[in-house]
Each structure stands twice: as structure tokens, then as C-alpha cells.
Amino acid sequence: MTVVNGENILEVQGVAVVFGGLMALSNLSFQVKKGMIKAVIGPNGAGKTTLFNVITGSFPPLKGSIRFKGRSIEHLKAHKIADRGVSRTFQTVELFGNMTVLENVMLGCHTRVRASFLSSGLYLPGARRKEEEMRERAVKILKFIGLADKFEESADNLPLGEQKMLEIGRALATEPELICLDEPAAGLNETETYVASSLIKAINARGITVLLVEHDMKVIMNISDEIVVLNYGQKIAEGTPEAIRDNPRVIEAYLGSEA
Amino acid sequence: MIRIGKLPIAVFALCIIIFPWLARQITAISHYTDIMVFVGIYCLITIGLSLLMGYAGQISIGHAAFYGIGAYVSAILTTRYGLNPWFCMFIAVLITGGIAFLVGAPSLKLKGHYLAMATLAFGVIVYIIFNEEAAWTGGPDGMSGIPGLSLFGFEFDSIERYYYLVWGFVFSAFIFTVNLIQSGTGRALRAIHASEPAANAMGVDISRFKILVFVYSAILASLAGSIYAHYLNFINPSTFDLFFSIKLLIMIALGGMYNIWGAIIGAGLITFLSYEWLHYFKEFEVIVYGAILLLVTIFLPKGLAGVPEIAKGWFRR
């Protein structure tokens, strides 16, 4: 367990997102404390992925503010938010299939180490050194996520479980302080799910705050410090795993109310 | 990814170096050196286009315009103001790069067919300007008397000398582009091609990279245009029409746009076809190009550069 101090790393305040006439998120507020694992759960269509998209800058919210380390980020483009230290994975794997495992992770290093167009084209010593540095960092990360023997494999050829790990590795390469994992255990078998949960805990142990969307309740109850429950784009509950498990509103959202 | 080996580049360089000597020995191909100058000029454009289309996945049907702007800026500045041709070439690069930036910044936000349409429209507009602004461009009659190139008193006044000059440019551009492809920039471009949301979330500034490559490819086309103008000493608008933009597409489709070698192979084959081997077809030439494009898209989506990969697959069975 990492030290969770009082400081909020992420503050979502009154966020609303509308698609057409549909309120995907309405007046949503919650905070994530630095160093914790916070899970976002809710039935399908509750707005979980929309929440991730809006935090990581795929599109701006219609209303409300999102503050990361005290500075608002809701108006920033996705790559700027990545530079600030927020990274993510995708619900449906979005790897660069045309690249190798190593290259996928090296691409993630792009936020911290980058050579200019001109110096890359001329293959100047600076560009060479940076390329080498990126490679070393990527190798370290691949060892950490357990893909050390698959460097040269094309990302497309990995089994789903390893693709999900690789997405996490790529996100880690950006050196995030907050990592948003969108259903890291979806489609995985029991062993793979265990590996994924252990990895998430190991990431958290390195001081990286984790925001997690997941359907696998065993994973959620096992690793998260706090849970936010969404339904129809609204927060219906928030608290520790124990409190959420017994919350009647949550049970109703998942199972439907008794008539 | 396809690593671009040093050995093939060295072998290719050697072939290019000895080619004029070989052509001199065999009468039947003695004029091929002249054609190879044009191959080199087109290679400069297709190398940039390959990076733009194959690696970054952005379609342009307007590169004849950048080629033309390079040629016309060089022609106008040298014939009307008597400026040094190399300086004019540099100015042409700056102007073309600037225009590419202005055109690219809004239109690269468009995707797929819309970007193709935007660049197509740009190409048509520039072509009309070349024809109508007769006071500057000489109109449909074009411009003549463009001086040849010389460097420190060394005149590029023979076909062979010009051949080495052009291929010197091609090699520099080729090596620069290969380095780019194998650097973080190349990775970023391929990432954009594979998944824009993921590339963006990993910190890749998508618009910046797209504009950068677009401007780079336009600059190479501009250089090609200037070199063309100084080689022929004469230009007219018909060289830079829409059909030439399409011909460029056929070149990289035939060669294969996912591999930088495809740019060279495609430019070489199409140039030899149109200057030499397709005379027999006369105006039906264009049908042959259509057939090539059709067959390549159906049977060789990765172009001729993808053939070794297919062959490997066959052997493995």
C-alpha cells in the first residue's frame, strides 16, 4: 500500500458532456487523492469511457472543470495533457499494430525525450543519443511489464493479454503521475487477470496514481482504495469498496429495483 | 517495421554512379542518362510523398503545384532579376514551404477524401494561376531562357554532369528521409497512421507532425521543380497540371508507399514507361496508367516493394 496523503491530484468539478441530445455526463464531481487507486464503475453506457476521454483531452467538456495538480486541463489538447503527466490505455486495444513491441513503448517515451526534425534527419549525435536513451527506457519498461522476450514481435501478433500489458507499458513510458486504465482486465482469463491486477498494484507502488474503469468486481474490490459509481452519466455513490458493496443505490443500478 | 539496410543503399549508389558509363558503352541505351535525370527529379518528389502518404497516411493530389511553384519561382527570379540560381532555389524552397504551411494547416485537419479534395483544389488553382498570370509566368507559352546551373565556375552543362547533380540531391533527400523514418519522428508518423487517438494520448502533437511532413514533402517537390527548370531552361504550365499529380500517385502506388524504396522504383518505372516504352500507345497511354493503378491496388496493395514479402510468404508454404 502506498502512502495516500491528503493532496488531490485530480479534481473533476461539475463536468457535463453532451452527445447530440444525450447527457453522457451531467454535473459530475469527484476527486482523486495522490497515490491512490480509484475505480470508476457503473453499468454499460454509464459514461465511464466518456469520463476518461474528457480527462485525457479527446474532447473538452461542455461545462465544468478538470484540474490536474491544481491546474486546469479541460481546455488542453490530448498531447499537452500527456505532457503534463496524465496517460491512459484504451478499452478496445489501440496499439500501433504496424510497429514492434519495443517501438510501441519507445513511442510512449516521446513525451519526455524528443529529437528535432532536422537533427533526426541528419542523424546528428544528439539524435542518436536520444534514440539510445529511449531504447534503454523502453527496455526497462518491457522488463517491468514482463514482455522482455518479445521486443521485436509485431504488436499485432501478441495475444490479447499481452497486448493489454503492452498498452500499460506504453502509457508508463510517458512517465505519468496519473494513469487512466480503461478496462485492463476485459477479455482476459483468470491467470491474465491476476497478472494484470498485480501489475496495477506494482505501478501504484511506484507512486503513480491510478484511475481505473473495470467491470471485473473481483479486481475492483481487490485493488481499489476508493470507488465512484456512475449511472446515466451521474455519480450515484462514492466510497470505500466495502461501503459501495452494500450501497442500495448501487445494487439497484446494477440489478434493477424491485417492483 | 522494415529496417532500411545500409547495404542496399550502397549497392544502389554504386549502380547510379556507374550508370552513365554503362550507357555510353551501349548505343541502344545511350539516351537513358537523360531519362535518368528526369527519374531523379521525380524521385525527389516521390520520396517526400512516400513519407507523407505511406508513413503518415495523408493523401495529397496537389504536389504538382509545389513542383510548379519551385520551377516558376526559380524561373522568374533568374530571368527577370538575374539573381544567382542557387539563391533562387533557396527562395523557392522558402516560398513553397510557406505556402505548404498555409495550405496544410487547415486542410490537414480534414481526413481521408476531404484532404485529397482540398489538395486537388489547390493544385487546380495554382495551375490556373500559372496559365493566367501571363505578366509573370508567360501564360500558356511558358518561360524560356532560364539559365543553367554552375558551382564555383563548374558548369553543369552536359547531361552527365547534371545527372550527377540531380542524383546527389536525390541521395541527400533519401538518406535524410531514411534517418527520419528510423527516428522518433518516423515512429510518431507511423503511430498517427495506425491510431490517431492513441498517438495523441501518448503525447504526439498530431497536427504539428502532419504539417511538418506536408511542408517537408512540398520543399522536396520545390527543389525538384527548380532543378527541372534549370535543366530544360524552359517551363510551361502543362508540366504542372493535375495529371502530373496523379502520375505521382501512380508512381508511389506502383512502387509501394509503405516502403521508401517504393518511391524510387515507382518513379523509375513510370518515367521509363512514359518517356520510352509507351510511345506505341500514343494518346492511349493514359489507359495504361489506369490499368496499372487498378492492377496494383487489387493485386499488389503494397506495390512492387511489397513483392519480396509476398515471395517470402510463398516460400514458407
Interface residues (C-beta under 8 A of the other chain):
Chain A: T56 G57 S58 K77 A78 H79 A82 D83 S87 R88 F90 E94 L95 F96 G97 N98 M99 T100 E103 M106 L107 G108 H110 T111 V113 R114 A115 F117 S120 G121 L122 Y123 A127 K130 E131 M134 R170 A171 A173 T174
Chain B: M1 F176 T177 N179 L180 S183 G184 T185 G186 R187 A188 R190 A191 H193 A194 S195 P197 A198 A199 N200 A201 M202 G203 V204 D205 I206 L212 Y216
